[in-house]
Amino acid sequence: MSEQVDPSLKKRPSISDVALEAGVSKAAVSKVIRNAYGVSPAMRERVETAIDQLQYRPRLAARVMRGASFTIGFEVPHLGNDFFTQITEGVAARLAGSGYQLIIAPGLGYLSGTAVLDALVDRQVDGVIAISSDVDPTWLERLATHVPVVLLGRHDQSQEYDTVTNDDMAGVDLVMDHLYQLGHRRIAHLTNRPPTDLAPQAFRLAAYRRRMEQAGLEPQVVYSEASEHDAFDSTKTLLKASPPPTAIFAGNDTLAIGVLRAIATAGLSAQEVSVVGYDDIDLARHPLISLTTVDQFGVKAGKTAIDLLMERIQDGRTDPKHHRIKPRLRIRNSSREVAASIT
């Protein structure tokens, strides 16, 4: 007669056994057990079938210890943008003394927003702030059902995540009113090519076209890469037009700095070619730059994003909020009344 073995003494199946039975990694099994984001229905079915067959019972602690990680993920498209630095300052200021740590994850110019956000969620952050314009809204909706998300800049109307935007249409109206009052009519718009119709660049471009067409003027749009160097090269070409613009409205301050450099290199004054930017970065206020620009209050945007995120994390709010910040035009020396000799 064979010896009866006490079932309680049998080796209990491990997570490695489940992974082997299901033909997946231990990380995939862990994701299914935690009901984490990013598990396909097919994978979930295989893992759950293996769990049932092996009668695997994950330790209670492994399931309940997830709790709060006290970390916030912050995705930025790339480093070097001074306006993103303002937002970061606002986020960090609001988190100071809260016990939460900030994990900043830049795209570095080659990683998509989707990849960066996936990496942050895999690190089990308690919430995510994103400045990405290239993430599919439907994908972001699904992500937001698993972790609280606040999106900055893009004009989404999500039911799952919050947004913080600038009133870009109003900001462009401030720019165009100012330039018209100075007598400018040949106004060019230098901008990045909008990745989506919801991006702030797209809203500013649409508002610029609307105001030019309403005034019976021909819009002149020039696209540039998102760098001061490319804006410099694009402006040099723009200044060779016949006739050249008397004013250039740059879609952000990084581009505007490149525009100013090209104008200075050509030996032109603000009366000959005025420049207006958008952001009000710190450099715009330097007396040697003195850039007229739209202040969209980056520090305030960062603080607002954290406030919205904490309402979800700490208070359990689930209804979406879409906060819009009112812009202000900061008039400085880069914009002047158009010279009578060139009108």
FENBELCOR-V437206 format. One record per backbone hydrogen bond with DSSP energy under -0.5 kcal/mol. CO is the residue of the C=O (numbers start at 1). NH is the residue of the N-H. If there is no record, write none. Layout:
# FENBELCOR-V437206
<<CO | NH> <CO | NH>>
This chain:
# FENBELCOR-V437206
<<4 | 6> <6 | 9> <6 | 10> <7 | 10> <14 | 18> <15 | 19> <16 | 20> <17 | 21> <18 | 22> <19 | 23> <19 | 24> <25 | 29> <26 | 30> <27 | 31> <28 | 32> <29 | 33> <30 | 34> <31 | 35> <31 | 36> <32 | 35> <36 | 39> <38 | 40> <40 | 44> <41 | 45> <42 | 46> <43 | 47> <44 | 48> <45 | 49> <46 | 50> <47 | 51> <48 | 52> <49 | 53> <50 | 54> <51 | 55> <51 | 56> <56 | 58> <59 | 62> <59 | 63> <60 | 63> <60 | 64> <61 | 65> <70 | 101> <71 | 126> <71 | 127> <72 | 103> <73 | 129> <74 | 105> <75 | 131> <76 | 107> <77 | 109> <80 | 82> <81 | 85> <82 | 86> <83 | 87> <84 | 88> <85 | 89> <86 | 90> <87 | 91> <88 | 92> <89 | 93> <90 | 94> <91 | 95> <92 | 96> <95 | 98> <101 | 72> <101 | 103> <102 | 104> <103 | 74> <103 | 105> <104 | 106> <105 | 76> <107 | 110> <107 | 111> <112 | 116> <113 | 117> <114 | 118> <115 | 119> <116 | 120> <117 | 121> <118 | 122> <119 | 123> <120 | 123> <120 | 125> <121 | 124> <126 | 148> <127 | 73> <128 | 150> <129 | 75> <130 | 152> <136 | 140> <137 | 141> <138 | 142> <139 | 143> <140 | 144> <141 | 145> <142 | 145> <143 | 146> <143 | 147> <148 | 128> <149 | 162> <150 | 130> <151 | 164> <152 | 154> <154 | 156> <162 | 151> <163 | 323> <164 | 153> <165 | 325> <166 | 168> <167 | 171> <168 | 172> <169 | 173> <170 | 174> <171 | 175> <172 | 176> <173 | 177> <174 | 178> <175 | 179> <176 | 180> <177 | 181> <178 | 182> <179 | 184> <180 | 183> <182 | 338> <185 | 187> <186 | 188> <186 | 246> <186 | 247> <187 | 220> <188 | 190> <188 | 249> <189 | 191> <189 | 222> <190 | 251> <191 | 224> <192 | 194> <196 | 199> <198 | 155> <199 | 203> <200 | 204> <201 | 205> <202 | 206> <203 | 207> <204 | 208> <205 | 209> <206 | 210> <207 | 211> <208 | 212> <209 | 213> <210 | 214> <211 | 215> <212 | 217> <213 | 216> <217 | 219> <220 | 189> <222 | 191> <225 | 227> <227 | 231> <228 | 232> <229 | 233> <230 | 234> <231 | 235> <232 | 236> <233 | 237> <234 | 238> <235 | 239> <237 | 240> <238 | 241> <246 | 274> <247 | 188> <248 | 250> <248 | 276> <249 | 190> <252 | 256> <253 | 257> <254 | 258> <255 | 259> <256 | 260> <257 | 261> <258 | 262> <259 | 263> <260 | 264> <261 | 265> <262 | 266> <263 | 268> <264 | 267> <269 | 272> <269 | 273> <270 | 336> <271 | 339> <274 | 248> <275 | 292> <276 | 250> <277 | 294> <278 | 253> <279 | 296> <281 | 284> <281 | 285> <282 | 285> <283 | 286> <284 | 291> <286 | 289> <286 | 290> <290 | 334> <292 | 277> <293 | 295> <293 | 330> <294 | 279> <294 | 296> <295 | 328> <297 | 301> <298 | 302> <299 | 303> <300 | 304> <301 | 305> <302 | 306> <303 | 307> <304 | 308> <305 | 309> <306 | 310> <307 | 311> <308 | 312> <309 | 313> <310 | 314> <310 | 315> <311 | 315> <311 | 317> <312 | 316> <321 | 163> <321 | 323> <323 | 165> <325 | 167> <328 | 295> <329 | 331> <330 | 293> <332 | 335> <334 | 275> <339 | 342> <340 | 343>>
